[in-house]
Each structure stands twice: as C-alpha cells, then as structure tokens.
Amino acid sequence: MRHNVELGEIVFCDMIIKHKGKTHLLENIVYKNVGDKLFYYRSYLEKLKINVPVEIEEIKIISRLGFENKSKEFTEVKASDEKRNKITGAYE
C-alpha cells in the first residue's frame, strides 16, 4: 500500500480501495488521514453499493491541501470607542 499522507493531512487525490477482493477507483476526492487504513466516507461508498468501511489500497495525490486547524479558541473582539452621529450615522 502506498499511503504517503501524514496524520491529519488533507489531500485531493485519486484512491484505489479494496472490498471483498475487488478493487474500485475513486477519482477526485478530498481525503483526510485519521490514522487507520480504512476509508469511511459514506457518500462515495453508497455509489458503489458498499455499506461498510473499506481498505485503502493506494492513494495517488493530486494536490496537498494542508492540515486541519486545531485551534478551538475564539478571537476576542473589542468594542469601538468612537461615537456615531445620531442623524447621519457617521463617526465623529
């Protein structure tokens, strides 16, 4: 298996999967490596009438998209100290 995608990396790729001895080609998909060798995306598997996760045989990377943002924090916003004109709405 050629699985050269780092853990947590998101890639745009073509993928060959294996199910019950048959291989299937999935083209132009976005895939994120979660650490195991199984493919779970149900929307792609339903088109092939497969109901269970399948083994990834090979990944042909078209483009590397990067890694997910792991920050769970919110950006702080500070209220403006400027006052608005009540008639025009412009800042004074």
MODELLER restraints for C-alpha pairs under 7 A, 6 or more apart:
rsr = mdl.restraints
at = mdl.atoms
rsr.add(forms.Gaussian(group=physical.xy_distance, feature=features.Distance(at['CA:1:A'], at['CA:57:A']), mean=5.31, stdev=0.5))
rsr.add(forms.Gaussian(group=physical.xy_distance, feature=features.Distance(at['CA:1:A'], at['CA:58:A']), mean=5.44, stdev=0.5))
rsr.add(forms.Gaussian(group=physical.xy_distance, feature=features.Distance(at['CA:2:A'], at['CA:58:A']), mean=5.09, stdev=0.5))
rsr.add(forms.Gaussian(group=physical.xy_distance, feature=features.Distance(at['CA:2:A'], at['CA:59:A']), mean=6.25, stdev=0.5))
rsr.add(forms.Gaussian(group=physical.xy_distance, feature=features.Distance(at['CA:3:A'], at['CA:58:A']), mean=6.36, stdev=0.5))
rsr.add(forms.Gaussian(group=physical.xy_distance, feature=features.Distance(at['CA:3:A'], at['CA:59:A']), mean=6.02, stdev=0.5))
rsr.add(forms.Gaussian(group=physical.xy_distance, feature=features.Distance(at['CA:5:A'], at['CA:33:A']), mean=6.57, stdev=0.5))
rsr.add(forms.Gaussian(group=physical.xy_distance, feature=features.Distance(at['CA:6:A'], at['CA:33:A']), mean=6.79, stdev=0.5))
rsr.add(forms.Gaussian(group=physical.xy_distance, feature=features.Distance(at['CA:7:A'], at['CA:33:A']), mean=5.37, stdev=0.5))
rsr.add(forms.Gaussian(group=physical.xy_distance, feature=features.Distance(at['CA:7:A'], at['CA:34:A']), mean=6.10, stdev=0.5))
rsr.add(forms.Gaussian(group=physical.xy_distance, feature=features.Distance(at['CA:7:A'], at['CA:35:A']), mean=5.83, stdev=0.5))
rsr.add(forms.Gaussian(group=physical.xy_distance, feature=features.Distance(at['CA:8:A'], at['CA:32:A']), mean=6.14, stdev=0.5))
rsr.add(forms.Gaussian(group=physical.xy_distance, feature=features.Distance(at['CA:8:A'], at['CA:33:A']), mean=5.20, stdev=0.5))
rsr.add(forms.Gaussian(group=physical.xy_distance, feature=features.Distance(at['CA:8:A'], at['CA:34:A']), mean=5.79, stdev=0.5))
rsr.add(forms.Gaussian(group=physical.xy_distance, feature=features.Distance(at['CA:8:A'], at['CA:67:A']), mean=5.95, stdev=0.5))
rsr.add(forms.Gaussian(group=physical.xy_distance, feature=features.Distance(at['CA:8:A'], at['CA:68:A']), mean=6.76, stdev=0.5))
rsr.add(forms.Gaussian(group=physical.xy_distance, feature=features.Distance(at['CA:9:A'], at['CA:32:A']), mean=5.62, stdev=0.5))
rsr.add(forms.Gaussian(group=physical.xy_distance, feature=features.Distance(at['CA:9:A'], at['CA:33:A']), mean=5.81, stdev=0.5))
rsr.add(forms.Gaussian(group=physical.xy_distance, feature=features.Distance(at['CA:9:A'], at['CA:66:A']), mean=5.75, stdev=0.5))
rsr.add(forms.Gaussian(group=physical.xy_distance, feature=features.Distance(at['CA:9:A'], at['CA:67:A']), mean=4.62, stdev=0.5))
rsr.add(forms.Gaussian(group=physical.xy_distance, feature=features.Distance(at['CA:10:A'], at['CA:30:A']), mean=6.94, stdev=0.5))
rsr.add(forms.Gaussian(group=physical.xy_distance, feature=features.Distance(at['CA:10:A'], at['CA:31:A']), mean=5.65, stdev=0.5))
rsr.add(forms.Gaussian(group=physical.xy_distance, feature=features.Distance(at['CA:10:A'], at['CA:32:A']), mean=4.34, stdev=0.5))
rsr.add(forms.Gaussian(group=physical.xy_distance, feature=features.Distance(at['CA:10:A'], at['CA:33:A']), mean=6.77, stdev=0.5))
rsr.add(forms.Gaussian(group=physical.xy_distance, feature=features.Distance(at['CA:10:A'], at['CA:64:A']), mean=6.54, stdev=0.5))
rsr.add(forms.Gaussian(group=physical.xy_distance, feature=features.Distance(at['CA:10:A'], at['CA:65:A']), mean=5.43, stdev=0.5))
rsr.add(forms.Gaussian(group=physical.xy_distance, feature=features.Distance(at['CA:10:A'], at['CA:66:A']), mean=5.51, stdev=0.5))
rsr.add(forms.Gaussian(group=physical.xy_distance, feature=features.Distance(at['CA:10:A'], at['CA:67:A']), mean=5.71, stdev=0.5))
rsr.add(forms.Gaussian(group=physical.xy_distance, feature=features.Distance(at['CA:11:A'], at['CA:30:A']), mean=5.68, stdev=0.5))
rsr.add(forms.Gaussian(group=physical.xy_distance, feature=features.Distance(at['CA:11:A'], at['CA:31:A']), mean=5.41, stdev=0.5))
rsr.add(forms.Gaussian(group=physical.xy_distance, feature=features.Distance(at['CA:11:A'], at['CA:32:A']), mean=6.43, stdev=0.5))
rsr.add(forms.Gaussian(group=physical.xy_distance, feature=features.Distance(at['CA:11:A'], at['CA:61:A']), mean=6.68, stdev=0.5))
rsr.add(forms.Gaussian(group=physical.xy_distance, feature=features.Distance(at['CA:11:A'], at['CA:63:A']), mean=5.92, stdev=0.5))
rsr.add(forms.Gaussian(group=physical.xy_distance, feature=features.Distance(at['CA:11:A'], at['CA:64:A']), mean=4.55, stdev=0.5))
rsr.add(forms.Gaussian(group=physical.xy_distance, feature=features.Distance(at['CA:11:A'], at['CA:65:A']), mean=5.20, stdev=0.5))
rsr.add(forms.Gaussian(group=physical.xy_distance, feature=features.Distance(at['CA:12:A'], at['CA:28:A']), mean=6.41, stdev=0.5))
rsr.add(forms.Gaussian(group=physical.xy_distance, feature=features.Distance(at['CA:12:A'], at['CA:29:A']), mean=5.64, stdev=0.5))
rsr.add(forms.Gaussian(group=physical.xy_distance, feature=features.Distance(at['CA:12:A'], at['CA:30:A']), mean=4.53, stdev=0.5))
rsr.add(forms.Gaussian(group=physical.xy_distance, feature=features.Distance(at['CA:12:A'], at['CA:31:A']), mean=6.40, stdev=0.5))
rsr.add(forms.Gaussian(group=physical.xy_distance, feature=features.Distance(at['CA:12:A'], at['CA:61:A']), mean=6.25, stdev=0.5))
rsr.add(forms.Gaussian(group=physical.xy_distance, feature=features.Distance(at['CA:12:A'], at['CA:62:A']), mean=5.60, stdev=0.5))
rsr.add(forms.Gaussian(group=physical.xy_distance, feature=features.Distance(at['CA:12:A'], at['CA:63:A']), mean=5.13, stdev=0.5))
rsr.add(forms.Gaussian(group=physical.xy_distance, feature=features.Distance(at['CA:12:A'], at['CA:64:A']), mean=6.29, stdev=0.5))
rsr.add(forms.Gaussian(group=physical.xy_distance, feature=features.Distance(at['CA:12:A'], at['CA:65:A']), mean=6.89, stdev=0.5))
rsr.add(forms.Gaussian(group=physical.xy_distance, feature=features.Distance(at['CA:13:A'], at['CA:27:A']), mean=6.87, stdev=0.5))
rsr.add(forms.Gaussian(group=physical.xy_distance, feature=features.Distance(at['CA:13:A'], at['CA:28:A']), mean=5.45, stdev=0.5))
rsr.add(forms.Gaussian(group=physical.xy_distance, feature=features.Distance(at['CA:13:A'], at['CA:29:A']), mean=5.51, stdev=0.5))
rsr.add(forms.Gaussian(group=physical.xy_distance, feature=features.Distance(at['CA:13:A'], at['CA:30:A']), mean=6.38, stdev=0.5))
rsr.add(forms.Gaussian(group=physical.xy_distance, feature=features.Distance(at['CA:13:A'], at['CA:59:A']), mean=6.64, stdev=0.5))
rsr.add(forms.Gaussian(group=physical.xy_distance, feature=features.Distance(at['CA:13:A'], at['CA:60:A']), mean=5.56, stdev=0.5))
rsr.add(forms.Gaussian(group=physical.xy_distance, feature=features.Distance(at['CA:13:A'], at['CA:61:A']), mean=4.38, stdev=0.5))
rsr.add(forms.Gaussian(group=physical.xy_distance, feature=features.Distance(at['CA:13:A'], at['CA:62:A']), mean=4.91, stdev=0.5))
rsr.add(forms.Gaussian(group=physical.xy_distance, feature=features.Distance(at['CA:13:A'], at['CA:63:A']), mean=6.76, stdev=0.5))
rsr.add(forms.Gaussian(group=physical.xy_distance, feature=features.Distance(at['CA:14:A'], at['CA:26:A']), mean=5.70, stdev=0.5))
rsr.add(forms.Gaussian(group=physical.xy_distance, feature=features.Distance(at['CA:14:A'], at['CA:27:A']), mean=4.39, stdev=0.5))
rsr.add(forms.Gaussian(group=physical.xy_distance, feature=features.Distance(at['CA:14:A'], at['CA:28:A']), mean=5.39, stdev=0.5))
rsr.add(forms.Gaussian(group=physical.xy_distance, feature=features.Distance(at['CA:14:A'], at['CA:29:A']), mean=6.39, stdev=0.5))
rsr.add(forms.Gaussian(group=physical.xy_distance, feature=features.Distance(at['CA:14:A'], at['CA:59:A']), mean=6.04, stdev=0.5))
rsr.add(forms.Gaussian(group=physical.xy_distance, feature=features.Distance(at['CA:14:A'], at['CA:60:A']), mean=5.12, stdev=0.5))
rsr.add(forms.Gaussian(group=physical.xy_distance, feature=features.Distance(at['CA:14:A'], at['CA:61:A']), mean=6.49, stdev=0.5))
rsr.add(forms.Gaussian(group=physical.xy_distance, feature=features.Distance(at['CA:15:A'], at['CA:25:A']), mean=5.82, stdev=0.5))
rsr.add(forms.Gaussian(group=physical.xy_distance, feature=features.Distance(at['CA:15:A'], at['CA:26:A']), mean=5.10, stdev=0.5))
rsr.add(forms.Gaussian(group=physical.xy_distance, feature=features.Distance(at['CA:15:A'], at['CA:27:A']), mean=6.41, stdev=0.5))
rsr.add(forms.Gaussian(group=physical.xy_distance, feature=features.Distance(at['CA:15:A'], at['CA:58:A']), mean=5.78, stdev=0.5))
rsr.add(forms.Gaussian(group=physical.xy_distance, feature=features.Distance(at['CA:15:A'], at['CA:59:A']), mean=4.58, stdev=0.5))
rsr.add(forms.Gaussian(group=physical.xy_distance, feature=features.Distance(at['CA:15:A'], at['CA:60:A']), mean=6.11, stdev=0.5))
rsr.add(forms.Gaussian(group=physical.xy_distance, feature=features.Distance(at['CA:16:A'], at['CA:23:A']), mean=6.50, stdev=0.5))
rsr.add(forms.Gaussian(group=physical.xy_distance, feature=features.Distance(at['CA:16:A'], at['CA:24:A']), mean=5.59, stdev=0.5))
rsr.add(forms.Gaussian(group=physical.xy_distance, feature=features.Distance(at['CA:16:A'], at['CA:25:A']), mean=4.58, stdev=0.5))
rsr.add(forms.Gaussian(group=physical.xy_distance, feature=features.Distance(at['CA:16:A'], at['CA:26:A']), mean=6.20, stdev=0.5))
rsr.add(forms.Gaussian(group=physical.xy_distance, feature=features.Distance(at['CA:16:A'], at['CA:56:A']), mean=6.34, stdev=0.5))
rsr.add(forms.Gaussian(group=physical.xy_distance, feature=features.Distance(at['CA:16:A'], at['CA:57:A']), mean=5.34, stdev=0.5))
rsr.add(forms.Gaussian(group=physical.xy_distance, feature=features.Distance(at['CA:16:A'], at['CA:58:A']), mean=5.07, stdev=0.5))
rsr.add(forms.Gaussian(group=physical.xy_distance, feature=features.Distance(at['CA:16:A'], at['CA:59:A']), mean=6.46, stdev=0.5))
rsr.add(forms.Gaussian(group=physical.xy_distance, feature=features.Distance(at['CA:17:A'], at['CA:23:A']), mean=5.55, stdev=0.5))
rsr.add(forms.Gaussian(group=physical.xy_distance, feature=features.Distance(at['CA:17:A'], at['CA:24:A']), mean=5.31, stdev=0.5))
rsr.add(forms.Gaussian(group=physical.xy_distance, feature=features.Distance(at['CA:17:A'], at['CA:25:A']), mean=6.51, stdev=0.5))
rsr.add(forms.Gaussian(group=physical.xy_distance, feature=features.Distance(at['CA:17:A'], at['CA:54:A']), mean=6.56, stdev=0.5))
rsr.add(forms.Gaussian(group=physical.xy_distance, feature=features.Distance(at['CA:17:A'], at['CA:55:A']), mean=5.76, stdev=0.5))
rsr.add(forms.Gaussian(group=physical.xy_distance, feature=features.Distance(at['CA:17:A'], at['CA:56:A']), mean=4.55, stdev=0.5))
rsr.add(forms.Gaussian(group=physical.xy_distance, feature=features.Distance(at['CA:17:A'], at['CA:57:A']), mean=5.05, stdev=0.5))
rsr.add(forms.Gaussian(group=physical.xy_distance, feature=features.Distance(at['CA:18:A'], at['CA:24:A']), mean=6.38, stdev=0.5))
rsr.add(forms.Gaussian(group=physical.xy_distance, feature=features.Distance(at['CA:18:A'], at['CA:54:A']), mean=6.20, stdev=0.5))
rsr.add(forms.Gaussian(group=physical.xy_distance, feature=features.Distance(at['CA:18:A'], at['CA:55:A']), mean=5.38, stdev=0.5))
rsr.add(forms.Gaussian(group=physical.xy_distance, feature=features.Distance(at['CA:18:A'], at['CA:56:A']), mean=6.33, stdev=0.5))
rsr.add(forms.Gaussian(group=physical.xy_distance, feature=features.Distance(at['CA:18:A'], at['CA:57:A']), mean=6.11, stdev=0.5))
rsr.add(forms.Gaussian(group=physical.xy_distance, feature=features.Distance(at['CA:19:A'], at['CA:54:A']), mean=5.78, stdev=0.5))
rsr.add(forms.Gaussian(group=physical.xy_distance, feature=features.Distance(at['CA:19:A'], at['CA:55:A']), mean=6.90, stdev=0.5))
rsr.add(forms.Gaussian(group=physical.xy_distance, feature=features.Distance(at['CA:37:A'], at['CA:55:A']), mean=5.93, stdev=0.5))
rsr.add(forms.Gaussian(group=physical.xy_distance, feature=features.Distance(at['CA:37:A'], at['CA:56:A']), mean=5.75, stdev=0.5))
rsr.add(forms.Gaussian(group=physical.xy_distance, feature=features.Distance(at['CA:38:A'], at['CA:53:A']), mean=6.03, stdev=0.5))
rsr.add(forms.Gaussian(group=physical.xy_distance, feature=features.Distance(at['CA:38:A'], at['CA:54:A']), mean=5.36, stdev=0.5))
rsr.add(forms.Gaussian(group=physical.xy_distance, feature=features.Distance(at['CA:38:A'], at['CA:55:A']), mean=4.61, stdev=0.5))
rsr.add(forms.Gaussian(group=physical.xy_distance, feature=features.Distance(at['CA:38:A'], at['CA:56:A']), mean=5.70, stdev=0.5))
rsr.add(forms.Gaussian(group=physical.xy_distance, feature=features.Distance(at['CA:39:A'], at['CA:53:A']), mean=5.48, stdev=0.5))
rsr.add(forms.Gaussian(group=physical.xy_distance, feature=features.Distance(at['CA:39:A'], at['CA:54:A']), mean=5.30, stdev=0.5))
rsr.add(forms.Gaussian(group=physical.xy_distance, feature=features.Distance(at['CA:39:A'], at['CA:55:A']), mean=6.18, stdev=0.5))
rsr.add(forms.Gaussian(group=physical.xy_distance, feature=features.Distance(at['CA:39:A'], at['CA:56:A']), mean=6.22, stdev=0.5))
rsr.add(forms.Gaussian(group=physical.xy_distance, feature=features.Distance(at['CA:40:A'], at['CA:53:A']), mean=4.84, stdev=0.5))
rsr.add(forms.Gaussian(group=physical.xy_distance, feature=features.Distance(at['CA:45:A'], at['CA:51:A']), mean=6.82, stdev=0.5))
rsr.add(forms.Gaussian(group=physical.xy_distance, feature=features.Distance(at['CA:82:A'], at['CA:91:A']), mean=6.46, stdev=0.5))
rsr.add(forms.Gaussian(group=physical.xy_distance, feature=features.Distance(at['CA:83:A'], at['CA:91:A']), mean=5.78, stdev=0.5))
rsr.add(forms.Gaussian(group=physical.xy_distance, feature=features.Distance(at['CA:83:A'], at['CA:92:A']), mean=6.01, stdev=0.5))
rsr.add(forms.Gaussian(group=physical.xy_distance, feature=features.Distance(at['CA:84:A'], at['CA:90:A']), mean=5.43, stdev=0.5))
rsr.add(forms.Gaussian(group=physical.xy_distance, feature=features.Distance(at['CA:84:A'], at['CA:91:A']), mean=4.39, stdev=0.5))
rsr.add(forms.Gaussian(group=physical.xy_distance, feature=features.Distance(at['CA:84:A'], at['CA:92:A']), mean=5.89, stdev=0.5))
rsr.add(forms.Gaussian(group=physical.xy_distance, feature=features.Distance(at['CA:85:A'], at['CA:91:A']), mean=6.13, stdev=0.5))
rsr.add(forms.Gaussian(group=physical.xy_distance, feature=features.Distance(at['CA:85:A'], at['CA:92:A']), mean=6.38, stdev=0.5))
